[in-house]
Amino acid sequence: MSLEKVSSNKAFGGQLVKYKFKSETLGGLNANFNLYLPPSATTSKVPILTYLSGLTCTEDNGAQKGGFLGPAAQEGIAILFPDTSPRGAGIEGEDDDWDFGTGAGFYLNATNPKFAKHYNMFTHVTVELPAVLAAAALPIDFTRQSIFGHSMGGHGALTLYLNSLYHGAKQYRSVSAFAPISNPINCPWGQKAFTGYLQGGIEEAKEKYDATELIKKLKSPVNILVDYVCEKEYDEISALTLNATQGTADNFYIQGQLLPENFLKAARDAGYDEVQVRVRSQEGYDHSYYFISTFGADHIHFHSNFLKA
Amino acid sequence: MSLEKVSSNKAFGGQLVKYKFKSETLGGLNANFNLYLPPSATTSKVPILTYLSGLTCTEDNGAQKGGFLGPAAQEGIAILFPDTSPRGAGIEGEDDDWDFGTGAGFYLNATNPKFAKHYNMFTHVTVELPAVLAAAALPIDFTRQSIFGHSMGGHGALTLYLNSLYHGAKQYRSVSAFAPISNPINCPWGQKAFTGYLQGGIEEAKEKYDATELIKKLKSPVNILVDYVCEKEYDEISALTLNATQGTADNFYIQGQLLPENFLKAARDAGYDEVQVRVRSQEGYDHSYYFISTFGADHIHFHSNFLKA
């Protein structure tokens, strides 16, 4: 698991470093990730926040477009940006679709023998990457971890967090998500992924990889923030920019891929209030990084409350 | 010159809108640009800051990666993001190199007959785009304009600003640049561009398109901010991230493409002090958008002083 530095860029007084290493959990393939170390990492170990990106993304999208690095520098928090799937496994069909296979690992451990050697992003993110960073003696305090993500990565963040709590491990202190796939057993993206990656299909996923199902059976306190976009907004500024009848919207919400209300309802039914599970509708935004960057600082500050408590 | 809306994204409470139109100055080709309108544009006309991007870029790079939109929303400033060249002129050889032709218009008006019909980014940015926006009745106050840019776009920003002052037009109140090509008649990129686009070659460029030459002959007050990166920095945080012997750096500075010291010396020789021409060396950064985004808010605030005066 020896780490190789691919590139580094100074940003907001800290360093964004891209590393690669041969990943055992991904079947021996090379895996890339980015790590942002804030300026304060020179004087003490810093807490770490993992950002999981969405379908088709790599370790770069969040680092380049999320607007996270400035707030993380201010708060003294490291950010880990993993990739979204193994790359180059050579499995038949893995590059055919944008929503399955390469770029679409869904942060699970595959049990279908066809994918089980390589598609293990769950263990890659929760176990292997922290171990690799620790082995490289990077200045990170692994007793202080949180996680967030976007879309498929929002699904990943919620399910990794909830699984950890459910199994008593408490690896992450808090979780947040932008427009997460919130109830994947009931949406086309999730059904396709689970049917493909898991021997037990949707039934297997229901136990392990569905945030709405997981929150139903949880008893412990949680710290959850979700931002999503449910409606187009017809506002004055849209009217000013031509095509006055159209606001923007999250088309994947409209298609029923995200289902955040299902997660919210399950959380409320399980007794979680607005303090523990905060779900906010942000009208007029869409599924893009323009939406994410607008609320990026807000999410960093949310996690900072717990990481620095 | 009728404007067509290609897409829009809500960001930081405002709207980023991509438009296209048939550009007369670019020989009748379709031209794209992005316009960010801050939330305050719904209640009053707002000042406008033009951002010129560097080699190989489009109208998207600055909007996605610059970190400008949040500060512009706060300050109530619109940002115009033009493209970097005409697209699809069909001129022999225009797509052969990344530093000449498509994506490399150098913000000049070509006089070489081969390019003169299409490569007129100078007039496109200074005259045509403001006219197109005004004709669409967008809520912009064109008496309050400033300009900034990166690398080739830093060259563009400086030369458009200085030309405007030199000819008494005062179109822009202030200019800033990240790692600008500051003395292009003396660097390989500039020499290649000027020899290719201009009938009079480097002699013609010396009169019109070289910031260092232009500042020498200027008498009027100026408001100029330049950030550049002259040195690798071997600091503690680089040491922590493996390969302890390497900091980051701006490789194009090292290659002699930027020459900001020439501009600084010319400005001081012409009598401009640190208040009017502020040139800052930011050590340890590089030529990327990680550098730009680190100082993006700073540049917006610099321009805000003049745009809202």
HADDOCK unambig.tbl for C-alpha pairs under 7 A between the chains (distance, minus, plus):
assign (segid A and resid 5 and name CA) (segid B and resid 242 and name CA) 6.84 0.50 0.50
assign (segid A and resid 8 and name CA) (segid B and resid 248 and name CA) 6.72 0.50 0.50
assign (segid A and resid 9 and name CA) (segid B and resid 248 and name CA) 6.30 0.50 0.50
assign (segid A and resid 9 and name CA) (segid B and resid 285 and name CA) 6.63 0.50 0.50
assign (segid A and resid 9 and name CA) (segid B and resid 286 and name CA) 6.76 0.50 0.50
assign (segid A and resid 9 and name CA) (segid B and resid 290 and name CA) 6.72 0.50 0.50
assign (segid A and resid 10 and name CA) (segid B and resid 248 and name CA) 6.88 0.50 0.50
assign (segid A and resid 10 and name CA) (segid B and resid 284 and name CA) 6.33 0.50 0.50
assign (segid A and resid 10 and name CA) (segid B and resid 285 and name CA) 5.00 0.50 0.50
assign (segid A and resid 10 and name CA) (segid B and resid 290 and name CA) 6.90 0.50 0.50
assign (segid A and resid 10 and name CA) (segid B and resid 291 and name CA) 6.95 0.50 0.50
assign (segid A and resid 11 and name CA) (segid B and resid 290 and name CA) 5.27 0.50 0.50
assign (segid A and resid 11 and name CA) (segid B and resid 291 and name CA) 5.97 0.50 0.50
assign (segid A and resid 11 and name CA) (segid B and resid 294 and name CA) 5.84 0.50 0.50
assign (segid A and resid 12 and name CA) (segid B and resid 294 and name CA) 4.94 0.50 0.50
assign (segid A and resid 15 and name CA) (segid B and resid 237 and name CA) 6.85 0.50 0.50
assign (segid A and resid 42 and name CA) (segid B and resid 236 and name CA) 6.02 0.50 0.50
assign (segid A and resid 42 and name CA) (segid B and resid 237 and name CA) 5.60 0.50 0.50
assign (segid A and resid 64 and name CA) (segid B and resid 65 and name CA) 5.95 0.50 0.50
assign (segid A and resid 65 and name CA) (segid B and resid 64 and name CA) 5.95 0.50 0.50
assign (segid A and resid 65 and name CA) (segid B and resid 65 and name CA) 5.33 0.50 0.50
assign (segid A and resid 67 and name CA) (segid B and resid 67 and name CA) 6.82 0.50 0.50
assign (segid A and resid 138 and name CA) (segid B and resid 240 and name CA) 6.58 0.50 0.50
assign (segid A and resid 138 and name CA) (segid B and resid 241 and name CA) 6.87 0.50 0.50
assign (segid A and resid 236 and name CA) (segid B and resid 42 and name CA) 6.01 0.50 0.50
assign (segid A and resid 237 and name CA) (segid B and resid 15 and name CA) 6.84 0.50 0.50
assign (segid A and resid 237 and name CA) (segid B and resid 42 and name CA) 5.60 0.50 0.50
assign (segid A and resid 240 and name CA) (segid B and resid 138 and name CA) 6.61 0.50 0.50
assign (segid A and resid 241 and name CA) (segid B and resid 138 and name CA) 6.88 0.50 0.50
assign (segid A and resid 242 and name CA) (segid B and resid 5 and name CA) 6.84 0.50 0.50
assign (segid A and resid 248 and name CA) (segid B and resid 8 and name CA) 6.72 0.50 0.50
assign (segid A and resid 248 and name CA) (segid B and resid 9 and name CA) 6.28 0.50 0.50
assign (segid A and resid 248 and name CA) (segid B and resid 10 and name CA) 6.88 0.50 0.50
assign (segid A and resid 284 and name CA) (segid B and resid 10 and name CA) 6.34 0.50 0.50
assign (segid A and resid 285 and name CA) (segid B and resid 9 and name CA) 6.63 0.50 0.50
assign (segid A and resid 285 and name CA) (segid B and resid 10 and name CA) 5.01 0.50 0.50
assign (segid A and resid 286 and name CA) (segid B and resid 9 and name CA) 6.75 0.50 0.50
assign (segid A and resid 290 and name CA) (segid B and resid 9 and name CA) 6.74 0.50 0.50
assign (segid A and resid 290 and name CA) (segid B and resid 10 and name CA) 6.90 0.50 0.50
assign (segid A and resid 290 and name CA) (segid B and resid 11 and name CA) 5.26 0.50 0.50
assign (segid A and resid 291 and name CA) (segid B and resid 10 and name CA) 6.94 0.50 0.50
assign (segid A and resid 291 and name CA) (segid B and resid 11 and name CA) 5.95 0.50 0.50
assign (segid A and resid 294 and name CA) (segid B and resid 11 and name CA) 5.83 0.50 0.50
assign (segid A and resid 294 and name CA) (segid B and resid 12 and name CA) 4.91 0.50 0.50
